[in-house]
């Protein structure tokens, strides 16, 4: 009984409610404060996500349910971004939790368990990958992760954003949406809130650009600039704002800002993108020696 009271009191007393569209963002804030920490994986400094513990956290499931009942009407731009970013990140985690194990028949989750899914791209259900599964309920409508993302980029869109819509493209969104991979930008250690959305999005880009293993690395000896592959996938968006070096310069470490301002000629290359999850995947089944499909355990670098 005492343990239950302490748990309830921690959730209720540690953070004040922040309601956006009827959704209490403090539930998501509590989940991250308990289960996301600074550490390293594969030699890369990241924010490690404890998926097994999140899977058993009642606040997480309450937050997911609350998103299904959200009221998206009349939200301010800041409220829409805060709700959308938190929703995407929670849905991404839920995807990896719900499909943590691979089965011979993934649609029914039947047949032999083939071991853990390495990350969201490794989830294959019928013809859909983990990013295209329409399983996430936002305000009573089912969306895929890709579709939730597209409500925020390249331009803000309804129904997440209310009319009249400011369609100004905000490239900081690429640092705030986290797709569960080790090479993805770090999951924030707190919920995004309307009051702090700008400073939090700034901080997300600053954190990303300060990580030479998955954001930005400059080899001064060879004048080779290595960037995240995210900048190739969304190249048109960054080119429209003068290229990544211009669009993100103010968020780079001072030495990198000075390097790009110096006018030195450099060559651009791209860092390998590791899709393996940014934390332990909650699947403990032992793959059988004999099955109907091939299995292989490797790091998945693109």
N, C-alpha and C positions, 0 to 999 in steps of 0.2 A: 504493500500500500504506500509506504514512504517513497519507494522508488518511482511509482506512478505519479505521485504528487510532485516530486522534484522534476520529472520530465515535463509534466504539464506546465508547471510554474516557469521552467526555463523557456519554453516556447512562448508562453503568454507574457512573461515579464521582461524578456531580454530585448524585445524590439517592439516599437509601437506599430500599430496597423497603418499600412499605406494602401488605401483603396484606389484602384484604377478600374473603371468599368465594373465595379462590384467585386473585383478580384483583390484579395489581400496579398500584396507583394511581400509582406513580412514573413509569410510562410516559406516562400522561396529563399528569402534571405537567410532564414534559420537553417534550411537544408544546406546551403552552401557554406555557412559558417561552421557547420558540424562535419562536413564530408569533403571539402575541397581544401587542399593545403599546398604550400610551396614545397617542391621536392625536385627529383630528377628521374628521368626514365630514358633508357638507351643512350645515356650520356648527355641528354638534353635537359636543361633546366625548364621545368614546366609547372603548372598547377595540376597536381594529380587528383583525379576524381575517384572517390571510393564508391563505385557502382553497387557492390553488394550491400553496403549499409544504406545507400539511398533507396535501393529496392525495398528495404524493410522500414523505411521512414514514413510514418503516417502523414507528416506535413507535406511530403512530396506528393503523395497520392491525393491529399486534399487540394493541393495547388493545381494538379492536373484536372481534377474535377471542377474546380472553380473556373478554370479557363473555358470549360465547355459551356458554362452559364454566363460568360462575360457579356456585358452590354457595350457594344462598340460605337454606339451612337453618341455624338456630341463630345468626343474626346479631343483634347487639345493635341497639337503636334507632339509635344513632349510626352504626354500620356500615351499616345499611340506608339511612339518609339520605345518607351519603357516597357509597355505591356508586350509589344511584339518581340523585342529582344529576349526578354525573360521567357516568353512562351516558346520561342524557337529553341533556346538552350535547354529548357526543360523537356521539350518534345524530343530533341536529339538524344538526350540521356534515356528517356523512356524507350526510344526505338532500340537502343543497344541492350537495355534491360529486358525488354519483351522478346527480343530475338537473340539473346545471349548465346544460345546453343544452336548448332546446325543439325538438321535432321535430313534423312534421305528424302522425305517429303516435307518441305518447308511450309507449304500452304496449309497443311493440316497439323504440322508439328508431330508427324508420326514416322515410324520406321526407326532405324538405328540412329542414336545420337552420335554425331560425328565430331564432337568436341566444340570448343568455343569459337564464336565468330570473332574475327580479328578486329573488326571495326564496321562502321555503318556501310561502307561500300561492299563489304563481304556478305551482306544480307541479301539474299536472292529469293524472292517469293514470286513464283510464276515468272512473268516477264519484267517484274519491277525490282529495282534495287532499293536499298534502305532509304534513299533520299526521295523516292517516288511513291512510296506506300501511302495511300490516302487513309491514314489511321488516326490522325490527330484532330480532336474536336476543339475548335475555337469558336465560341459564340454559337454553338449549335450546328456548325458546318464542318465537314471533314476535309482536311487538307493534308497534303504531303509536306515534308520538310522543305522541298524546293518551292512549293506554293506559298508557304508561310514566309520564306525568304523574299519571294517576289512581291509580297505586299509592302516591303520596305526598300527594295532596290530592284532596278536602277532608280526608280522614283517612287515616292510614297503613293499608295493606291488604296482605294476602298475595297472592302468595308472596314479595314483596320483604321484608315484615316478618313476623317469626316470632311464633307464639303463645307466651305470651299477649301480645296487641297492645294497646299504649297508643294509643287512638284520639284522643288530644288533637290538635286541629287546630293546626298551626303555620303562621301566615300569612307567616312569613319565606320560605317556599318560593317565593313569587311573585317574590322578588328573586334567587333562586339559579338558577332554571330559565330558560335563555336560548334564545329561539326564532329566533335569527339575524337579526332585524330591527334596523335602526338605532335604533328607539325602544324595543327590548327593554332590560331591565336589562343592564348590562355583563357580559360573560363574565369570570369571575374570572381573575386572572393566575396562579393556582396550583390544584392539585387540592384538592377538599374531602377532609378526612381525619377519621376518627372522633374522634381526640384533639382536633381543633380545630374541629369542626363548628359548635358554638354561636358561637364568636367569628367564624368565617368567615361564617355566615349573618347575624349582626349586621352585619358589615362590608358585606355585599352590600346590605342595606337602607339603611345609612347612605350608601353610595355613590350609590344610586338616589335617595334623598331630597335629596341635595345637588346634583342635576343639574336645573336649572330648565327644560331643554329637553325632558326626557322623564320626570321624576319628579314634582317639586313646584315650583310657582312662585306667589308671592304678590305681587300688585300692591297696595302699600300705599295708593296714591292712590285707587284705585277699590274696594278691598276685594273684589277678585276673586281667588279661589283656583283655580289651574289644576292639574289632576291628570292623571296618566297614564290612558289609557282602560282600562288593566288593572283599575282600580278600578270601572269600570262592568261589565266582563265578569264579575267575581267579587264583585259588590256584596253579595250575600247573605252571603258568608263574612265580609266586613268588618263588615257591619251587625250580625252576631251577636256581634261583639266591640266594639261601641260605635262603629262607623264607622271609616273609615281614619284620621281625625284623632286618634282615641283609640288605635287598635291600633298605629299606627306613630309616635306622638308622641315616644317616647324615642329614636327613631333620626333625628329631624329635626335640622337645625342649630339652635343655641340661639335664634336670632332667631325662627325659625318656631315653636318650642315656646312661646316667650313670647307670640307672636301668638295662637295658639289658646287659650292659658290666660287671655288677657285678657278673653275673653267678647265681643269685638267681633263684630258681625254681618257676615257675608260671603256672597258668592255663589260657587257652585262651577261651574266650567266645565272642559272636558276638552281636553287638548292633542291635536293631530293625531297620529295614529300612523303612522309611516313604516315600511312593511314592507320597503323595499329593504334588501338584505343589509348587515350590519355589516362588510363587507370585500369585496375583489374576487372576483367569482364566476369559477371556473375554466372558462370557456367562451370560446373565441376564434373560433368559426366566424362567417362572414359570412352574414347572412340574404340570400336571393336577392331580386331585385327582383320576380320573379313566383313566387307560391306558391298553394296551395289554401286558405289561411286568412289572416285579417287579422293584421297586426302593428302594434304601437304601442309606442314607447319613452317612458315617462313615469316620474316618481316616483309611488310608490303609497302615498298617504296616506289613511288611513281616518278 
